[in-house]
Amino acid sequence: MRLALLVLLAAPLQAQDPAAIVRRAGAVYRGLGSLQADFVQIIEDPGLGDTLRSAGKLYQAGANSFAMRFSDPADEAIVIDGKFLWLYTPSTTPGQVIRARMETDPVYGANLLARILDRPSERYNSTWLRSDTLAGRRVDVVAIVPRAGSLSFSKAVLWLDSQEALPRRIELSEAQGVRRILILSQLRPNAPIDRGIFEFRVPKGVRVVDQ
């Protein structure tokens, strides 16, 4: 009887199937018509001894429309309009906006969610870490490592909502020891989005730099 009780108590602590968890997250992500969320982004750069923190709202509609509209620093933006990537960061590069052709495969573009969740079971090896709670939500914490060396990170840790399967937190290990953390809250899947969100209007006096 005591042995049976111990087995029952230990059952929730057993490792889950990380491949199944990541596969489910990818399927839910690819099935979305749109996604909106509030975000906080933290970039830790040990080489510079600096930590950058920003916040705003994230929007996505389909594979080709993506935007991060920043409230802190105010008015900054990363926008993919279906043809171009626009990068506007006047706090660090005033007077200019970078315009680049959109990547042919969106998983390699500036859309961090697509990089992580588009076909994840095909592109990553996954490892179960633990069950956890984040902002009152039950999450499965899984580490993924790219199978190919062409991505901009060597490892990611994902906090995936146990019910919705969408990410609540992403931590990326990038080049030169940089760590990028993206925390998502107030997720609104399939909510209507004004198409103007995905249009970048060049502010007066700002120079467009093509890359």
N, C-alpha and C positions, 0 to 999 in steps of 0.2 A: 504493500500500500504506500509506504513512504517513497519507494523508488518511482512508482507511478506519479505521485505528486510532484516529485522533483522533475520528472520528464515534462509534465504539464507546465510547470513554472519556467522551465528552460526553453520551451518551444518558441515564445516570442523573440528570444535572443538569437535564434538560429539565423545564419546568413540567408538572405534572400537571393534570388537569381538576378544578378545585375544586368545581364544581357536582356532579360525579359522586361525589366524596369525601363531600361534605356529605349528598347524597341517600342514600348507602349508610349513613352514620351514623344518619340519621333512620329508615331502614327497620329497622336492627338495634335501635335504641332502642324503636321502636313494637312490635317483635316480642317484647320481653322480657316474661316473666311477672312478674319481680321483679328488683331490683338492690340489692346491698349494697356499700358501699365505706367505707374509712377516708378522712377528709378533713382537709385543713388549709386554712383560709380566712384570707386576708390582705386587709384593707381599708385602703387608703392615702388619707388625706384631706388634701390640701395646704392646704385652707382652714383647718383646725384645726391643721395641722402635726403630725398624729398618724398612727400606724400601729397598727391593731388586729389581733391574731393570735389565732385560735381553732382548736380541733381537736375531732374526735369521729368519729362514725359516721353515715353517710347510708343511708337505706332508702327504697325505693319499691316499691309493688305496684299495678300498673295505673295508670290516669290520676288516681285520686282519693285515693290513700293515699301520703303522703310524710312523712318525718321526718328532721330533723337533730338527733341526740342528742349534746350536747356533753360532752366530758370536761374541756375547758379553754376557758372557765370551766366548772367542774363543775356538773352538774344543769341547765344551761340547755337549752332545746329550742325547735325550730320544728316544729310537728306539723300536718298536714292529715289530718283523720279522715274525709273524705268529705262533711262538712257544714260544718265550721268550720276556720278557721286559728287555731291557738294560738301565741302568741309569748311565751315566758317567758324573761326576761333579768334575773334578780335582781342581777347585778353592776352593771347600770346603772339599772334601775328596780325596786328591791326592793319586795316586798309586793304586787305586782300581776301579773296575766297578761292580755294583750290577746287578746280573742276577736273574730274577724271572720268574717262569712259567706264561705264559699269562693267564689272567682271561678267564674262559670259556664263559662268556658273556662280549663282548667288551665294553658294556656301563659302566661297573664297573672298567675298566682298566685305564691306564694313558692317554687314548685318551679323552681329554676334550670335543671335539666336539661331539663325540659319546655319552658321558654322558649326554650332553644337548639335542641333536637333534635326537637321536634314540628313536622313539616312544614317543615323548614328551607329546602328548595329553593324552596318557595312564598313564604316570608316574608322571605328574605334575598338580597342580592347577595353573592356569594362571590369571594374572590381568593386564588390560590395564593401562599404565601410561601416555603416550603422543606420539604425533608425534614430530620428531626432524630432525635435519640435522647434519651429521657427515662426515667430510672430503668432503663436497660438495655433499653428497648422502642423499636422503630422507630415513629416517629410522622410523620403528615402535618400540617403547620402551615398553617392556613387562616384568613383573616380574613373575617368576615361583617358586613354592614351592613344594618340593618332597612330594608325598603322602605316601611314605614309609620312614622309618628312617635309611635305610641302606646305603644311599649315603654320600659322604664326605662333603656335604655342606647343609646348611639349607635354602638358598635362592639364586636365581640368577636373575640378571637383564640383559636382552638381547636387544641389538640394532640390529634389523633385517632389512636388506635392503628391501625397499618397492617394488623394482622391482625384484631383484634376490632372495629374501627371505633368503639369507645367512647371518650369523652373521658378523657384523663389530666390535662389542665390546661385551665382556662378563664380568660381575662382579660377583664374587662368594663370599658369606659370609660363611667362613669355621669355623672350631673349634677354640675356644679360641680367638674369635674376629679377626682372620686373614681374610684379604680381598685380593682376587686374581683377577687381572684385565688382560684380554687378549684382545689386540687391533690388528685387522687384516686389512691388506691393500694389494693392488695388488693381489686380489683374481683371480685365474686362474682355473676355473672349467674344468675338463675333458681334461686338457693338459697332454701330455705324460710325464711320470716320469721314470727316469733310475732306474731299480730295485735295483741297488747298493745302492740307498738311504736308503733302508730298510734292509741293512746288516750292522751289527756292527762288525768291525774288531778290536780286542783287541790290543791296542798299546803295543809295546815292553816294558817289565818291569812292566806292569800293572797286578795286581792280580784280578782274578775273584772271587767274593764273592756271593755264591748262597743263595737265600732266598726262 
